[in-house]
């Protein structure tokens, strides 16, 4: 069981940073499906980030 201590301690550490995600700044929400719609500015920022960070 000692070999799993590292994994158990780090399970609470988030892997992804969602502060800069396109859906972080929600402009509207669809009526029926309640899907969040980000602002145009956030969508453009997300596309720019993806384009510059291609591998």
N, C-alpha and C positions, 0 to 999 in steps of 0.2 A: 504493500500500500504506500510505502514511502516514495516510490517512483512516480506516483500520480499527484503528489503534493504540488508540484509546480503548475500542473494543468488546473487543479482546483483553485489555486490562489489567483490565477490569471483569467478565470472565467468571467469575472465581473468587468474586466477591462474591455471597452468597446474597440472593435476592429476598424470600423469606418467612422469618418467624421461627417456628420450630417448637417453641420452648421452652414456649409457652403452648397448644399444641394439645391437644385432648382425648385423643389417643392417646399423649401423652408419659408419662402415668402409667398404664401397663398393669397391669391387675389380674389378668386371666386371658388364656389363649390357647386358641382352639378346637382340638380334637384333630386332626381331619382336614385342615381348611383352614389351620390355623395363623394365623387372623385374630386380631389383638390386640383385646381387649375392655377399654375404659377403665373406671375406677371410676364409680359413679353420681355422685359429687361432681364429677368432671371433665366428665361429660356435662352436668350442670346448669350448670356454669361456662361451658361452650362455648355452650349455648343462651342464657344470659343475655347473653354478649358479643355474639352475633349479633343478639339482640333490641334491644340498646342501640345497635348500630352500623349499623342499617338506613339505607339512603339514600333 
